Amino acid sequence: MDAVESLPPESRRRTLVLRIRAFIGHHLHDPDLTPGTIAAAHTWRLPPPGVRSSAVPR
């Protein structure tokens, strides 16, 4: 079991948000940085255009 998986849901969510923000910060200069590349780096699939997902961190 991954250490993050053993955390409560809110802690897992917060950890994911921090990881995503760090990833964006490290790749901000990359012209290929898109929502899709961010999602792929964190094993997420984006919802289809026009569909809002409550799973996406805000």
N, C-alpha and C positions, 0 to 999 in steps of 0.2 A: 504494500500500500504506500502510495506517495504521501509525503508529509503534509502536503497541502490538502489532500483528500480527507485527512483526519480532522481538519479544522471545521468549525461550524460554518454553515452556508454564508453568513454575512462576512466572516473572515476570509473565506475562499473568494468571494466577490471582490472584496477590498484588495486582496493579493493580486487577483487578475487585473484589476484596474491599475494598480501600481506597476505591474509588469508591462502592460500595454503602454502606459505613459512613458516608461523608461525606453521601450522599443521605439516609440515615436521620436523621443528626444535624441536617440542615437542615430536615427535614420532620417531626420528632418531635412538634411541636405540632399537626400536621394530623390531625384525627379520621378522615380518609379514608385514612390511611396503613395499608396492609395488605400482606401478602406478595405479593398480586397486583399492587398498584401499584408496589411495589419491583421486581418482576420485569419489569413492563411498561416501566418507566423504563430498564431495562438490557437490553431486547430478549430477555428470557428467557420461556420458557413453563414454568409450574410443572407438576410431575408430577401425575397424578390423585391424589385423596385415597387414602391407604393405600399408595402406591407411593413408595419411597424412591429418590432419585436420587443417585448418587455425584458428579454434576456440581455439585451445590449446595455452595457453599463453607461450611465450618464455622468 
